[in-house]
């Protein structure tokens, strides 16, 4: 029986000090980065000056989000084995990126993944469709991060949830507005080091109570809550729903705009591949830690305590931090979790701003006839607008489990972005009509199925029964996106695009003409 008297929910002096130290340090970085962020390349891609190792850490920082740290730990603590679906799913998409996506993306693109899809196709239809897919993904991902940040700041400072959301939004806007990609990169690197270090210490303290034997921890979980916590079915009882979730998490990674955008910060394709290699190592290690943190919270804190404080389980890792290391360690981990959210929200906002300014403003509305100053100015306006939208979404979705919300963002990325990206790289016959159809059908189907699924139809709209029974739509929406891409290209072939495929292949493999 856990007898710890928790201080979560009361202002924590240590966490406030760590919080201000992190914000102060990163704002100093933003100040120096702002001096270097003059051109569009500086703002979007840090002047392509980031090394493979630095970008690997930044990728890990961008990817190890509030969903990873707070959400997965909470899901494992409350649901047991099934929470690991998210850990494994988030991880297995990285080899796909390394072998299929990283090199073509760096060689063919400039600032956004739409550059790759539109490389040999008609610009405007592709850019408009790809922008819609990107912005929908960014919106769902932002919801998860903002909900997590609101809960955290609320607990750290004792501030109302809504004010917490506004504080996060304002700080994040400052990072992106003034420092661009360079500031965002260093915020993510610092956060990745802090998060990996903090989680490692927490796992060390958990395992020290079980003789450094993870099997003892699992045995104790089984003794307390029954064998069911070590078996599948606690979170996803429908096997089709489980497969659908796995598909979304695996292929969605290769369609996330803020992750794909990071490959433009390195100087060449070799560094792009190296950065995925390093990121995969850091992320693999981190997800092993979340597994132990989740079961540690289940045993040392208790499911009733976790669910009483937050029904989504998002505070499980923080409760475990206080149980194992006291108020001081809680303060550090809370500040690290907050840093995690700020870094990811900054990356998402930058990706959304690039979509607005580079894809829509420059290539659609202005047909490429703009100056770099105009493009960067539009990107900064989009940053402020996205910040306001992020705050509104965070307030609207209060109380949702953050890992679950990110799962939905992955479903849209896997359906709306990944099929068109893969087909445009690998298939000679891909046409503008096919690519547009793939993005539109994938994105719209995923969003519609999410709305009529139990996630929104029952949990948000409070109807009795969902129209679509699965919580995860990717197993339907992703194949439909591939089918739409194939059908559109067959019905409306594009000889010019087919002819340009040979030029694309040369640049893809040799990097000829890459920026």
C-alpha positions in Angstrom: 0.0 0.0 0.0 1.4 3.4 -1.0 1.6 5.8 2.0 3.4 8.7 0.2 1.7 12.1 0.8 1.9 13.7 -2.6 2.5 17.4 -3.2 1.4 17.3 -6.8 -1.3 19.9 -7.3 0.5 22.4 -5.0 3.0 25.0 -6.2 6.4 23.3 -6.2 9.4 25.7 -5.6 11.9 23.3 -7.1 10.0 22.8 -10.3 9.4 26.5 -10.6 13.1 27.2 -10.3 14.0 24.5 -12.9 11.3 25.8 -15.1 12.6 29.3 -15.1 16.2 28.1 -15.6 15.2 26.1 -18.6 13.1 29.0 -20.1 15.9 31.5 -19.4 18.6 29.3 -21.0 16.5 28.6 -24.1 15.6 32.2 -24.5 19.3 33.1 -24.4 19.8 30.5 -27.2 16.8 32.1 -29.1 18.4 35.5 -28.8 21.7 34.4 -30.4 19.8 32.3 -33.0 17.7 35.3 -33.9 20.9 37.1 -35.0 21.6 34.3 -37.5 18.1 33.7 -38.8 18.0 36.2 -41.6 17.2 34.1 -44.7 14.4 31.6 -45.4 17.0 28.8 -45.2 18.0 30.0 -41.7 14.5 30.2 -40.5 13.2 26.9 -41.8 16.4 24.8 -41.9 19.0 26.4 -39.5 21.1 27.2 -42.6 21.6 23.5 -43.2 24.4 23.6 -40.6 23.3 20.9 -38.1 25.4 17.7 -37.9 24.0 14.2 -38.1 24.6 13.6 -34.4 23.0 16.9 -33.4 20.1 16.3 -35.7 19.7 12.8 -34.3 19.4 14.2 -30.7 17.0 16.9 -32.0 14.9 14.3 -33.8 14.7 12.3 -30.6 13.8 15.5 -28.8 11.1 16.3 -31.3 9.7 12.8 -31.2 9.9 12.0 -27.5 6.9 14.1 -26.8 4.4 14.5 -24.0 2.7 11.5 -25.4 5.8 9.5 -25.1 6.8 10.5 -21.6 3.5 11.3 -19.8 1.0 9.4 -22.0 2.7 6.0 -22.5 3.8 5.9 -18.9 0.2 6.5 -17.9 -1.3 4.0 -20.3 1.1 1.3 -19.1 0.4 2.1 -15.5 -3.4 1.9 -16.0 -3.7 -0.6 -18.8 -0.6 -2.7 -18.4 0.7 -4.6 -21.5 -1.4 -2.8 -24.1 0.2 0.5 -23.3 3.3 -1.0 -25.0 1.5 -1.0 -28.3 2.3 2.7 -28.4 6.0 2.3 -27.3 6.6 -0.3 -30.0 4.5 1.4 -32.6 6.3 4.8 -32.2 9.6 3.0 -32.5 9.3 0.7 -35.5 8.6 3.5 -38.0 12.2 4.7 -37.8 13.9 2.0 -39.9 11.3 2.8 -42.6 12.4 6.4 -42.5 16.1 5.4 -42.6 15.9 3.1 -45.6 13.0 4.7 -47.7 12.5 8.3 -46.8 15.6 10.1 -45.3 17.8 10.3 -48.4 15.2 11.1 -51.1 13.7 13.7 -48.7 17.0 15.5 -48.3 18.0 15.3 -51.9 14.6 16.2 -53.5 13.1 18.7 -51.0 13.9 22.2 -49.8 11.9 23.0 -46.7 8.7 20.8 -46.5 7.7 17.2 -47.5 5.4 18.8 -50.2 8.5 19.8 -52.1 9.2 16.1 -52.7 5.7 15.2 -53.7 5.5 18.2 -56.0 9.0 17.7 -57.5 7.8 16.5 -60.9 4.1 17.2 -60.6 2.0 20.4 -61.0 2.7 22.6 -58.0 -0.6 24.2 -57.0 -2.9 21.2 -56.6 -0.2 19.2 -54.8 0.7 22.1 -52.5 -2.9 22.8 -51.5 -3.7 19.1 -50.8 -0.4 18.5 -49.0 -0.9 21.6 -46.9 -4.3 20.4 -45.7 -2.8 17.0 -44.8 0.1 18.6 -42.9 -2.1 21.1 -41.0 -4.5 18.4 -39.9 -1.7 16.3 -38.6 -0.1 19.3 -36.8 -3.5 20.2 -35.3 -4.1 16.8 -33.7 -0.5 16.6 -32.5 -0.7 20.1 -31.0 -3.8 19.1 -29.1 -1.9 16.3 -27.3 1.0 18.5 -26.4 -1.1 21.4 -25.2 -3.3 19.2 -23.0 -0.2 17.7 -21.4 1.4 21.2 -20.9 -1.8 22.6 -19.4 -2.0 19.7 -16.8 1.7 20.1 -16.0 1.8 23.8 -15.4 -1.5 23.6 -13.6 0.2 21.2 -11.1 3.6 22.9 -11.0 2.3 26.4 -10.3 -1.2 25.8 -9.0 -2.4 28.0 -11.9 -5.8 27.4 -13.6 -5.5 25.0 -16.6 -6.5 27.7 -19.1 -3.8 30.1 -17.9 -1.2 27.3 -18.1 -2.1 26.8 -21.8 -1.7 30.5 -22.5 1.8 30.6 -20.8 3.0 27.6 -22.9 1.6 29.1 -26.1 3.3 32.5 -25.5 6.8 31.0 -24.7 6.6 28.7 -27.7 5.7 31.6 -30.0 8.8 33.4 -28.8 11.1 30.5 -29.6 9.9 30.1 -33.2 9.2 33.7 -33.9 12.6 35.0 -33.1 14.9 32.0 -33.3 13.4 29.9 -36.1 14.8 26.4 -36.7 18.2 27.0 -35.1 16.7 27.9 -31.7 14.1 25.1 -32.0 16.9 22.6 -32.7 19.0 23.6 -29.7 15.8 23.6 -27.4 15.2 20.0 -28.6 18.8 18.9 -28.1 18.8 20.3 -24.5 15.4 18.8 -23.8 16.5 15.3 -25.2 19.5 15.2 -22.9 17.5 16.2 -19.8 14.7 13.8 -20.6 17.0 10.8 -21.2 19.0 11.6 -18.1 15.9 12.2 -15.9 14.2 9.0 -17.1 17.3 7.0 -16.6 17.7 8.1 -13.0 14.0 7.3 -12.3 14.3 3.8 -13.8 17.5 3.2 -11.7 15.6 4.2 -8.5 12.6 2.0 -9.5 14.7 -1.1 -10.2 16.8 -0.6 -7.1 13.6 -1.5 -5.1 13.4 -4.8 -7.0 17.0 -6.0 -6.9 17.6 -4.5 -10.4 15.5 -7.4 -11.8 12.6 -6.2 -14.1 10.9 -9.6 -13.8 10.5 -9.0 -10.1 8.7 -5.7 -10.9 6.4 -7.4 -13.4 5.7 -10.3 -10.9 4.7 -7.7 -8.3 2.4 -6.0 -10.8 0.8 -9.4 -11.5 0.4 -10.1 -7.7 -1.3 -6.7 -7.1 -3.5 -6.4 -10.2 -3.8 -9.9 -11.6 -2.2 -11.6 -14.6 -4.4 -9.5 -16.9 -2.0 -6.5 -16.7 0.7 -8.6 -18.4 -1.6 -9.8 -21.2 -3.1 -8.0 -24.2 -6.7 -6.8 -24.2 -6.6 -4.1 -21.4 -6.7 -1.2 -23.8 -7.6 -2.5 -27.2 -9.9 -5.6 -27.1 -10.8 -5.7 -30.8 -7.8 -7.3 -32.7 -8.6 -5.3 -35.8 -8.5 -2.1 -33.8 -5.1 -3.1 -32.4 -3.7 -3.8 -35.9 -5.1 -0.5 -37.1 -3.4 1.4 -34.3 -0.1 -0.4 -35.1 -0.3 0.6 -38.8 -0.9 4.2 -37.8 2.0 4.4 -35.4 4.4 2.6 -37.8 3.7 4.4 -41.0 2.5 7.7 -39.5 6.1 8.4 -38.3 7.1 8.7 -41.9 4.4 11.2 -42.6 4.8 13.6 -39.6 5.6 17.1 -41.0 7.7 18.3 -38.1 9.8 15.2 -38.2 10.3 15.2 -42.0 11.2 18.9 -41.8 14.2 18.1 -39.6 16.0 16.4 -42.6 16.5 19.7 -44.3 18.7 21.0 -41.4 21.6 18.7 -42.3 24.0 19.5 -45.2 23.6 16.3 -47.2 21.9 12.9 -47.5 24.7 11.1 -45.6 24.1 13.2 -42.5 20.4 12.7 -42.9 20.9 8.9 -42.7 23.2 9.3 -39.8 20.7 11.5 -37.9 18.1 8.7 -38.3 20.6 6.1 -37.0 21.4 8.2 -33.9 17.7 9.1 -33.3 16.7 5.4 -33.5 19.2 4.6 -30.8 18.1 7.3 -28.5 14.4 6.7 -29.0 14.8 2.9 -28.6 16.5 3.4 -25.2 13.9 5.9 -24.1 10.9 3.5 -24.9 12.5 0.8 -22.9 12.6 3.3 -20.0 8.9 4.2 -20.4 8.0 0.5 -20.1 9.7 0.3 -16.6 8.4 3.7 -15.6 4.8 2.6 -16.4 4.9 -0.6 -14.4 6.9 1.1 -11.7 4.1 3.7 -11.3 1.5 0.9 -11.3 3.2 -0.9 -8.4 4.8 1.9 -6.3 2.1 4.5 -6.7 -1.0 2.5 -7.4 -3.6 2.7 -10.2 -6.3 4.2 -7.9 -4.0 7.1 -7.0 -3.0 7.7 -10.6 -6.5 7.7 -12.0 -7.8 9.8 -9.1 -5.4 12.7 -9.9 -5.8 12.5 -13.7 -8.3 10.1 -15.4 -6.1 9.9 -18.5 -3.1 8.7 -16.4 -0.9 11.6 -17.6 0.6 12.3 -14.2 1.8 8.7 -13.5 5.5 9.5 -14.2 5.4 12.6 -12.0 3.8 10.6 -9.1 6.5 8.0 -9.5 9.2 10.7 -9.4 7.9 12.0 -6.1 7.5 8.4 -4.7 11.1 7.4 -5.6 13.0 10.7 -5.3 10.9 13.1 -3.2 9.8 16.7 -3.9 13.2 17.7 -5.3 13.2 15.0 -8.0 9.5 15.7 -8.7 10.5 19.3 -9.4 13.2 18.3 -11.8 11.1 15.7 -13.7 8.1 18.2 -13.9 10.4 20.8 -15.4 11.9 18.3 -17.9 8.4 17.2 -18.9 7.5 20.8 -19.5 10.7 21.3 -21.5 9.6 18.2 -23.5 6.3 19.8 -24.4 7.8 23.2 -25.3 10.3 21.7 -27.6 7.8 19.6 -29.5 5.2 22.4 -29.7 7.9 24.7 -31.1 8.8 22.0 -33.8 5.1 21.5 -34.7 4.4 25.2 -34.9 7.5 25.7 -37.2 6.3 22.9 -39.5 2.8 24.5 -39.6 4.3 27.9 -40.3 6.5 26.5 -43.1 3.4 24.9 -44.7 1.5 28.2 -44.6 4.3 30.4 -45.9 6.4 28.1 -48.2 3.7 25.8 -49.6 0.6 28.0 -49.7 1.8 31.6 -49.7 4.9 31.3 -51.9 4.1 28.4 -54.3 0.3 28.7 -54.5 -0.8 32.3 -54.0 2.3 34.0 -55.3 3.3 31.3 -57.8 6.9 31.4 -56.5 7.3 35.2 -57.2 8.2 36.4 -53.7 11.3 37.6 -51.9 12.9 35.7 -49.0 12.0 38.6 -46.7 8.3 38.3 -47.6 8.4 34.5 -47.1 9.9 34.8 -43.6 7.5 37.6 -42.7 4.6 35.4 -43.7 6.1 32.5 -41.7 6.2 34.6 -38.6 2.6 35.7 -39.0 1.6 32.1 -39.4 3.6 31.2 -36.2 1.5 33.7 -34.2 -1.8 32.4 -35.7 -0.9 28.8 -35.0 0.1 29.6 -31.5 -3.4 31.1 -30.9 -5.0 28.0 -32.5 -2.9 25.7 -30.3 -4.1 27.5 -27.2 -7.7 27.2 -28.2 -7.4 23.5 -29.0 -5.6 22.8 -25.7 -8.5 24.3 -23.8 -11.1 22.5 -25.9 -9.7 19.0 -25.4 -8.9 19.2 -21.6 -8.7 15.8 -19.9 -7.9 13.5 -22.9 -5.0 11.0 -22.7 -2.2 12.6 -24.6 -0.7 9.4 -26.1 -4.2 8.6 -27.4 -4.5 11.9 -29.1 -1.1 11.5 -30.8 -2.2 8.1 -32.0 -5.0 9.9 -34.0 -2.4 12.4 -35.4 -0.4 9.4 -36.6 -3.4 8.0 -38.3 -3.9 11.1 -40.3 -0.1 11.3 -41.1 -0.1 7.6 -42.2 -3.2 8.1 -44.4 -2.8 11.6 -45.8 0.9 12.1 -46.1 2.8 8.9 -46.2 1.1 7.2 -49.3 1.6 10.2 -51.5 5.1 10.7 -50.4 6.1 7.1 -51.0 4.4 6.8 -54.3 5.9 10.0 -55.6 9.4 8.7 -54.7 9.1 5.1 -55.9 6.4 5.0 -58.7 7.2 6.4 -62.2 3.5 6.5 -63.1 2.4 8.8 -60.2 0.4 11.8 -61.6 -0.8 15.1 -60.1 -4.4 13.8 -60.0 -3.2 10.6 -58.3 -1.2 12.4 -55.6 -3.9 14.9 -54.9 -6.5 12.2 -54.7 -4.3 10.1 -52.3 -3.8 13.0 -49.9 -7.4 14.2 -50.0 -9.0 10.7 -49.7 -6.5 9.6 -47.0 -6.8 12.8 -44.8 -10.6 13.2 -45.2 -11.3 9.5 -44.6 -9.1 9.4 -41.5 -10.7 12.6 -40.0 -14.2 11.5 -40.7 -13.7 8.1 -39.3 -12.1 9.6 -36.2 -15.1 12.0 -35.7 -17.6 9.1 -35.9 -15.5 6.8 -33.8 -15.9 6.3 -30.1 -13.0 8.8 -29.5 -15.1 11.8 -30.6 -18.6 10.6 -31.2 -19.0 9.1 -27.7 -16.3 10.7 -25.5 -16.6 14.3 -26.9 -20.1 14.5 -28.4 -21.6 12.1 -25.7 -23.7 10.1 -28.1 -24.7 6.6 -26.9 -23.0 4.6 -29.6 -20.3 5.4 -32.3 -21.1 5.0 -36.0 -17.6 3.6 -36.7 -16.7 1.0 -34.1 -12.9 1.2 -34.2 -11.0 3.9 -32.3 -8.2 3.9 -34.9 -9.0 4.3 -38.6 -5.6 3.8 -40.3 -6.3 0.2 -41.4 -9.1 1.5 -43.6 -8.0 5.1 -44.5 -4.3 4.2 -45.5 -5.2 1.5 -48.1 -7.9 3.8 -49.5 -5.2 6.5 -49.9 -2.9 4.2 -51.8 -5.9 3.0 -53.9 -6.9 6.6 -54.7 -3.3 7.4 -55.7 -3.2 4.5 -58.1 -6.6 5.0 -59.5 -6.1 8.8 -60.0 -2.8 8.2 -61.8 -4.3 5.5 -64.1 -7.3 7.5 -65.0 -5.4 10.8 -65.5 -1.8 9.9 -66.6 0.7 12.7 -66.9 3.4 12.0 -69.6 5.5 15.0 -68.4 5.6 13.7 -64.8 6.6 10.2 -66.1 9.4 11.6 -68.2 10.7 13.7 -65.3 11.0 10.6 -63.1 14.4 9.8 -64.6 15.7 13.3 -63.6 14.2 12.8 -60.1 15.9 9.4 -59.8 19.3 10.9 -60.6 18.9 13.7 -58.0 17.4 11.2 -55.5 20.4 8.8 -55.6 23.3 11.1 -56.5 22.2 14.4 -54.9 22.8 16.4 -58.1 21.5 19.9 -57.7 20.6 19.5 -54.0 20.6 22.7 -51.9 
